[in-house]
């Protein structure tokens, strides 16, 4: 049975952007969101998985899931603290 993905309140497309741009866009988007809301971020950067894990550890936001799609896109679900 496939994992149930979080319902995103907002989505940002950071495909084609390399570190640190996806993280910077995420930071900016989270700043506009309410605590507990979920942001989905679409990335194609090979290091994004690790970057988002480190970002969430450092900022206290919660990385709910990282879901690969079949088109080389990794979707990160981040809950704002």
DAQUI-V54213 format. One record per backbone hydrogen bond with DSSP energy under -1.0 kcal/mol. CO is the residue of the C=O (numbers start at 1). NH is the residue of the N-H. Records with the same first field share a line. If there is no record, write none. Layout:
BEGIN
CO->NH ; NH
END
This chain:
BEGIN
10->40
12->42
14->17
18->21
20->24
21->25
22->26
23->27
24->28
25->29
26->30
27->31
29->32
30->33
34->37
37->80
38->9 ; 10
39->78
40->12
41->76
42->14
43->74
45->48
47->51
48->52
49->53
50->54
51->55
52->56
53->57
54->58
55->59
56->60
62->64 ; 79
65->77
67->75
73->69
74->43
75->67
76->41
77->64 ; 65
78->39
79->62
80->36
END
